[in-house]
Amino acid sequence: MPASLVVAVLTVISVELFLRLPILATIGTVSGSARRSFEVIRAKAISDHWKEQVLPAYSGRMMAGTVRLAVLLVLMFTPFILAGILSSLGGGELYAFMTSLPGIALSVVVAMVYGFARRRFVRH
C-alpha cells in the first residue's frame, strides 16, 4: 500500500478522533479557568486573603485540564504513533514519508478536505 494512501487514512482517523474526543471542551475548561483567575487577580473588591485562597483552586483546575488535553492529543495522534512504530520495525519508509514535508502537507490537505466534506455532507 502506498505511503500516501496510508497517511491519508491515518489522517481521516485522526480527524474523526478529534471530532469525537472532548478536546474543544477541555480547551474551553482550561481557558475559562484562566479567564476567571485573571478576573480574580484584577478585582479590587476581592481581598488578597481570598485571592490566595481561590487562585490555587483555579491553578489546579488548569493543571488538570492541561494534563487531560495532553492525553487527548496523544490519543488523537495514536494512529500516527502506532504506524510510525510499526514502520520503524519494517524499514521506516512510512515513518520517513509521514515526517517529510510532502507527508505533512498531504496530511494537512486531507484533514482540511475531509473536515470540510464531513461538515458539509454529514448532518448531526
RABEL-V161384 format. One record per residue. N is the residue number from 0. RES is the residue in one letter. SS is DSSP state (hx for helix, st for strand, lp for the rest). Layout:
BEGIN
<<N | RES | SS> <N | RES | SS>>
END
This chain:
BEGIN
<<0 | M | lp> <1 | P | lp> <2 | A | hx> <3 | S | hx> <4 | L | hx> <5 | V | hx> <6 | V | hx> <7 | A | hx> <8 | V | hx> <9 | L | hx> <10 | T | hx> <11 | V | hx> <12 | I | hx> <13 | S | hx> <14 | V | hx> <15 | E | hx> <16 | L | hx> <17 | F | hx> <18 | L | hx> <19 | R | hx> <20 | L | lp> <21 | P | lp> <22 | I | hx> <23 | L | hx> <24 | A | hx> <25 | T | hx> <26 | I | hx> <27 | G | hx> <28 | T | hx> <29 | V | hx> <30 | S | hx> <31 | G | hx> <32 | S | hx> <33 | A | hx> <34 | R | hx> <35 | R | hx> <36 | S | hx> <37 | F | hx> <38 | E | hx> <39 | V | hx> <40 | I | hx> <41 | R | hx> <42 | A | lp> <43 | K | lp> <44 | A | lp> <45 | I | lp> <46 | S | lp> <47 | D | hx> <48 | H | hx> <49 | W | hx> <50 | K | hx> <51 | E | hx> <52 | Q | hx> <53 | V | hx> <54 | L | hx> <55 | P | hx> <56 | A | hx> <57 | Y | hx> <58 | S | hx> <59 | G | hx> <60 | R | hx> <61 | M | hx> <62 | M | hx> <63 | A | hx> <64 | G | hx> <65 | T | hx> <66 | V | hx> <67 | R | hx> <68 | L | hx> <69 | A | hx> <70 | V | hx> <71 | L | hx> <72 | L | hx> <73 | V | hx> <74 | L | hx> <75 | M | hx> <76 | F | lp> <77 | T | hx> <78 | P | hx> <79 | F | hx> <80 | I | hx> <81 | L | hx> <82 | A | hx> <83 | G | hx> <84 | I | hx> <85 | L | hx> <86 | S | hx> <87 | S | hx> <88 | L | hx> <89 | G | lp> <90 | G | lp> <91 | G | lp> <92 | E | hx> <93 | L | hx> <94 | Y | hx> <95 | A | hx> <96 | F | hx> <97 | M | hx> <98 | T | lp> <99 | S | lp> <100 | L | hx> <101 | P | hx> <102 | G | hx> <103 | I | hx> <104 | A | hx> <105 | L | hx> <106 | S | hx> <107 | V | hx> <108 | V | hx> <109 | V | hx> <110 | A | hx> <111 | M | hx> <112 | V | hx> <113 | Y | hx> <114 | G | hx> <115 | F | hx> <116 | A | hx> <117 | R | hx> <118 | R | hx> <119 | R | hx> <120 | F | hx> <121 | V | lp> <122 | R | lp> <123 | H | lp>>
END
